[in-house]
């Protein structure tokens, strides 16, 4: 086997895909290892787990870094099989500076940098989850991403208007609640920006309960604002849902006329 054929085979195996048994195994192995690494970072933040399972977590960290480092080196080595990275030196530099390659590098740097500089970069380990964005190279994920981007692009004016309405409603309701509640509880509704926190929490139905009206008029306004919030914050969701539904229909070629009598869809001939 020639060097080029070997590089091409390695590059093909390390490209996320499920069209063959080896690529499927490697893809799932890397995905599983990434998820387990993020889980290890989360569990490692618990003092008792970090203390009782320190050796296990550290051993898993070394194993993961070794796998990711080898994968990164092989990717940089074999990237020249692609036409845009064909130059043996500048091509590899261009590949190393690409977003996905930088994500790969950031996934392993937190392990090596402490040997050079005394800095705690453990939080960067969670960036390994970004490596899953490589799945964007798969055809099915590309199609879905394009579909969502098309919806955002085609419905951008409606989305901008809906978010503008939400912003205006937040400003109006927080200002109104400030003037109503400030005399009764100046330490809570002490200014309009603080009242905006209440408006956002109320309109999104989160309602932490740290800020709430106590006057009769304030409670009445809060009830009305809560109902308005349900309808207003549903606007972007409705716009996106309608856009996605239309994209799905366009993709499947299901363009329907609506019967004015019964309201049922009539398949377009």
ZAMARGU-4260 file (C-alpha; in steps of 0.2 Angstrom, whole numbers, plus 5000, padded with zeros to 4 digits):
<rodrens>
0) 5000/5000/5000 | 5007/5017/4995 | 5009/5031/5007 | 4995/5041/4998 | 4983/5026/4999
5) 4987/5024/5017 | 4983/5042/5021 | 4967/5041/5011 | 4961/5026/5021 | 4966/5034/5038
10) 4957/5050/5033 | 4941/5041/5027 | 4941/5031/5044 | 4943/5046/5054 | 4929/5056/5045
15) 4913/5054/5055 | 4901/5042/5045 | 4891/5026/5047 | 4891/5019/5030 | 4904/5006/5034
20) 4907/4995/5049 | 4925/5002/5053 | 4919/5020/5051 | 4903/5016/5061 | 4914/5009/5075
25) 4926/5023/5076 | 4913/5036/5075 | 4903/5029/5089 | 4919/5026/5099 | 4924/5044/5098
30) 4906/5051/5102 | 4905/5039/5117 | 4922/5044/5123 | 4918/5063/5121 | 4902/5061/5131
35) 4911/5051/5145 | 4924/5064/5146 | 4911/5078/5149 | 4903/5066/5162 | 4920/5064/5170
40) 4922/5083/5171 | 4905/5085/5179 | 4907/5071/5192 | 4925/5077/5195 | 4918/5093/5202
45) 4910/5084/5216 | 4923/5083/5231 | 4918/5066/5237 | 4919/5058/5220 | 4935/5067/5215
50) 4943/5061/5231 | 4937/5043/5231 | 4939/5040/5213 | 4954/5051/5209 | 4965/5037/5202
55) 4951/5031/5191 | 4947/5048/5184 | 4965/5052/5181 | 4968/5036/5172 | 4953/5039/5161
60) 4959/5056/5158 | 4976/5050/5152 | 4968/5037/5141 | 4956/5049/5133 | 4970/5062/5130
65) 4981/5048/5122 | 4966/5043/5110 | 4962/5061/5106 | 4980/5066/5103 | 4983/5051/5091
70) 4967/5056/5082 | 4972/5074/5080 | 4989/5069/5074 | 4982/5057/5061 | 4970/5070/5055
75) 4983/5083/5052 | 4994/5070/5044 | 4981/5063/5032 | 4972/5079/5028 | 4982/5082/5012
80) 4972/5069/5003 | 4959/5083/5002 | 4962/5095/4987 | 4960/5111/4998 | 4974/5104/5010
85) 4984/5096/4997 | 5000/5106/5000 | 5011/5095/5012 | 5015/5111/5023 | 5003/5125/5020
90) 4989/5113/5018 | 4992/5106/5035 | 4993/5123/5043 | 4976/5128/5035 | 4968/5112/5041
95) 4975/5115/5059 | 4968/5132/5059 | 4951/5127/5053 | 4937/5128/5066 | 4934/5109/5068
100) 4953/5106/5070 | 4954/5120/5083 | 4940/5112/5093 | 4950/5096/5093 | 4966/5105/5099
105) 4956/5114/5113 | 4950/5097/5118 | 4968/5091/5122 | 4977/5107/5127 | 4970/5107/5145
110) 4980/5092/5149 | 4997/5097/5141 | 4998/5116/5146 | 4999/5114/5165 | 5016/5105/5161
115) 5022/5122/5153 | 5013/5135/5163 | 5005/5134/5180 | 4987/5137/5176 | 4971/5127/5180
120) 4962/5124/5163 | 4951/5110/5169 | 4936/5119/5164 | 4941/5119/5146 | 4939/5100/5146
125) 4920/5103/5143 | 4925/5110/5126 | 4927/5092/5121 | 4908/5092/5118 | 4911/5104/5104
130) 4919/5090/5095 | 4902/5083/5091 | 4900/5097/5079 | 4910/5086/5067 | 4893/5077/5065
135) 4888/5092/5054 | 4899/5084/5040 | 4886/5070/5039 | 4874/5072/5025 | 4858/5070/5036
140) 4864/5083/5048 | 4869/5095/5034 | 4852/5094/5027 | 4844/5097/5043 | 4855/5112/5047
145) 4852/5119/5030 | 4833/5117/5033 | 4834/5127/5049 | 4845/5140/5042 | 4833/5142/5027
150) 4818/5145/5040 | 4828/5158/5049 | 4833/5167/5033 | 4815/5167/5026 | 4806/5171/5042
155) 4819/5183/5049 | 4808/5199/5047 | 4794/5190/5056 | 4806/5185/5070 | 4814/5202/5071
160) 4797/5210/5073 | 4791/5197/5086 | 4807/5200/5096 | 4804/5218/5095 | 4786/5217/5101
165) 4793/5206/5116 | 4806/5219/5120 | 4793/5233/5120 | 4781/5224/5130 | 4795/5220/5143
170) 4800/5238/5144 | 4782/5244/5145 | 4776/5232/5158 | 4792/5234/5169 | 4790/5253/5169
175) 4771/5251/5173 | 4775/5239/5187 | 4788/5251/5194 | 4777/5266/5196 | 4763/5255/5203
180) 4774/5245/5216 | 4788/5256/5220 | 4778/5266/5233 | 4773/5250/5242 | 4790/5241/5241
185) 4804/5253/5236 | 4817/5240/5241 | 4811/5227/5228 | 4805/5238/5213 | 4818/5251/5216
190) 4821/5255/5198 | 4815/5250/5180 | 4830/5239/5176 | 4826/5229/5192 | 4808/5228/5187
195) 4813/5221/5170 | 4819/5206/5179 | 4802/5203/5186 | 4794/5206/5169 | 4805/5193/5160
200) 4802/5180/5174 | 4784/5183/5174 | 4781/5184/5155 | 4791/5168/5153 | 4781/5160/5167
205) 4797/5155/5176 | 4793/5166/5191 | 4807/5163/5204 | 4796/5172/5217 | 4810/5184/5223
210) 4801/5199/5216 | 4782/5200/5216 | 4768/5213/5218 | 4759/5215/5234 | 4747/5229/5230
215) 4729/5225/5223 | 4733/5235/5207 | 4750/5227/5205 | 4743/5209/5207 | 4729/5213/5194
220) 4742/5220/5182 | 4753/5205/5185 | 4739/5193/5180 | 4736/5202/5164 | 4754/5203/5160
225) 4756/5184/5163 | 4743/5180/5151 | 4750/5192/5138 | 4767/5184/5141 | 4760/5167/5136
230) 4754/5174/5120 | 4768/5185/5115 | 4783/5173/5119 | 4773/5160/5109 | 4775/5170/5093
235) 4793/5165/5088 | 4789/5147/5092 | 4774/5148/5080 | 4784/5157/5067 | 4798/5144/5067
240) 4786/5129/5068 | 4776/5135/5053 | 4793/5138/5043 | 4799/5121/5047 | 4783/5113/5042
245) 4783/5122/5026 | 4802/5116/5023 | 4797/5098/5027 | 4783/5099/5014 | 4794/5107/5001
250) 4807/5094/5004 | 4795/5080/5002 | 4786/5088/4987 | 4770/5089/4996 | 4762/5106/4990
255) 4744/5106/4995 | 4729/5117/4990 | 4716/5119/5004 | 4699/5115/4999 | 4688/5131/5004
260) 4673/5120/5008 | 4680/5107/5020 | 4697/5114/5024 | 4706/5098/5019 | 4722/5098/5010
265) 4721/5093/4991 | 4738/5086/4984 | 4745/5096/4970 | 4745/5086/4954
</rodrens>
